[in-house]
Amino acid sequence: MSVPTLTTTVLECTRSDTAMWDVVVTDYAGAAANITGATSYFTIRKTSAANQTADSDAILQVSSSSGITYTAPATGRMRITLTAAQTRLLSVRSYFWDLQIKSTNTFTAAKGVLLVTNEQTRTT
């Protein structure tokens, strides 16, 4: 797998809604990175990870075994999904997130801020 390029992005979701983001991992030249066989992690924290010592300190984490689907791994395509039950656990605020890919090497492919907004409609 080629080394992915790092992008910084602001993501947004509504609390208690299903959130989905399509991602394309690219290398430094801008070509799609082959992520076949890699394991990916999308991790959300309240604060910068500098004071965190383990993934268990995270507010929420999904991975390629649950929550991340490789839609076209040979061309670096994946979909990150947070269920309504998972976003319901998030407070209305901003969080830090990153997307880490582990294959032969480990890379942070993207990072940024997640803005969680409150839902206005509350139906049962």
Residue, then its C-alpha position, 0 to 999 in steps of 0.5 A: m500500500s502506498v502512503p496516504t496523503l493526510t487531509t484535514t476535514v470538518l465533518e458534521c452530523t445530527r445527534s440521533d441520526t445515522a451519519m455516513w461519510d464516503v472517503v477516498v484514500t489517496d497517496y501523496a501523488g493524489a492517486a487512489a491508495n489500495i487499502t485491500g486487506a488493511t484495517s481502518y479505524f475512525t476514532i472520536r475524542k473530546t480532546s486532543a489525543a495527547n493526554q490519552t493513553a489508549d483507544s479505550d479513552a475514545i468517546l467512539q471508535v468504529s473499524s473496518s470490522s464494524g462501521i467502516t465498509y470498503t466499497a472499492p478497496a483497490t481504489g481506496r474507497m470506503r464508507i464510514t457509518l455511525t448508527a443513530a444509537q451511536t450518535r445519540l451517545l454524543s453530546v452537542r459539541s465539537y470533537f476531534w477525530d482521525l482515520q487511521i489505516k493499518s496495513t504493512n505500515t500504520f498511517t493517519a489518512a485524515k483527521g479533523v473536527l466533528l460538529v455534532t448538532n441537535e436534532q429538531t424533530r424528535t419522533t418515536 
